[in-house]
Amino acid sequence: SQQGEEDPQALSIQEGENATMNCSYKTSINNLQWYRQNSGRGLVHLILIRSNEREKHSGRLRVTLDTSKKSSSLLITASRAADTASYFCATAALNQAGTALIFGKGTTLSVSS
Amino acid sequence: GAVVSQHPSRVICKSGTSVKIECRSLDFQATTMFWYRQFPKKSLMLMATSNEGSKATYEQGVEKDKFLINHASLTLSTLTVTSAHPEDSSFYICSARDLSTSGNTGELFFGEGSRLTVL
């Protein structure tokens, strides 16, 4: 079953602009992760934020987590054409070790040069 | 990072035939692997959790006799779509965790996916 909802579903921006994607989820979580998927390919892990963390950075990526609102955001700064892909948030359920991740519906990002 | 290999990447078959998709962890052991299905422009839907040496755990609504999963070794899980029909056409993706680096709830490593087309 789907856990989260991302918005927007699609986002088109110019190179150099920032892209912000949001994710909401429903249940208590151990952590929240963001993945990227190029068209027709597998998923690649971008960043993981634990439930006791509020913000995390990795290169041009910034992730926030608000457990009170059950929401997260992914910010990509200074976007490049190569950032064009679909981005998914995924959650690992609390107290369920070894379980699969449940993915949101994803945001399709298109960065034009 | 850890590498998961999935094969074949594309397969076309006739209705009524069975298709086997392999998922291998190349540089780590995976006692558990996860199979997802993805429809065009949609998210990943968890189909089943594959457990080495025991039966797979299927998600609600997934037919276990239709989607046979075998996890015979610590590095290989297979998904067999039996008596395939056009509605089984989809993108199937496997994933696994390297417990030594990701723990029980961390990062998943994904195969490149298998696109199945049933004519």
Interface residues (C-beta under 8 A of the other chain):
Chain A: S1 Q2 N30 N31 Q33 G40 R41 G42 L43 V44 H45 L48 F88 A90 A92 A93 Q96 A97 G98 T99 A100 L101 I102 F103 G104 K105 G106 T108
Chain B: G1 V4 Q6 T32 F34 Y36 K41 K42 S43 L44 M45 L46 T49 E59 Q60 F91 I93 S95 R97 N104 T105 G106 E107 L108 F109 F110 G111 E112 G113 R115
